[in-house]
């Protein structure tokens, strides 16, 4: 199984279980910016307790040696964190990031703004390029990794995109990442 086929299978499972989702991280950068290698798939999901067992069963049915833990899924739901699905055959880890519309306004907005893209004739939802920029700003703020800044620049440099800068600045101000954004925009103009 290729990473793309695993992505399709994950999207199909989430669609069948009626779980709102959006692909983010490196796979989304490849859609909105410059393609790059990534060893994981990052998925934002709006998960509720009743979906834990069906999602776990569906993920475990993907392949014989995969790993996912229902306990980890429940813990992630309680703390609005993440749980992992590991697919040894591809060497990929899928990070499922939990959001809840009632508690996380921005997480809900991201999911509502997700954009379907046809990937090999299959519709897969990706975070919008604006929301990917905002996520990368927050991840850079938390980790200090310059990789996130490089990803942001590749999205801004995609001439096919018409980015909503007003939206990006509004949320960057709320997330206290506006200075980082301003630095990127100022360096881009020079």
Helices and strands as residue ranges (DSSP letters): H 3-16, E 21-24, H 25-32, E 40-46, H 51-60, H 70-79, E 82-87, E 92-99, H 105-112, E 115-119, E 122-126, H 129-143, H 146-156, H 165-174, H 178-189
